[in-house]
Amino acid sequence: MCIRVEWSNEAQTAIRIVYEEGWNWRDHHLALDVVNTLLDTVAHPVDLLFELAYSTPQAEGLAWSAVQGERLHPNWSGRLAIITADEAMARAILEATPALAESRPVAEPG
């Protein structure tokens, strides 16, 4: 898989998803499975950081991707950051992953 998924900090409040050269949409969905696995190990909200800076646009498999019905774990905070110089790539990720594009309220820090 050409996508790395890892905790972004020791407090485990953010997960970093790094897209490298050669990834495909199947990899994207497998990475989301890993994200859900990590989210299952904590009991607090977690932000997602999608890093696409070293990636190239992937059109192949996009139709397959769009029909997948993945859900993200309830521990996802609803906040995400997409790091890329390619706005079209960020838009493709969101459009291909309805769970990321869903609007849901985010609890304010107490």
Secondary structure, DSSP 8 states (H G I E B T S, - for coil): --EEEEESSTT--EEEEEE-TT--HHHHHHHHHHHHHHHTT-SS-EEEEEE-TT-----TTHHHHHT------TTEEEEEEEE-S-HHHHHHHHHH-HHHH---------
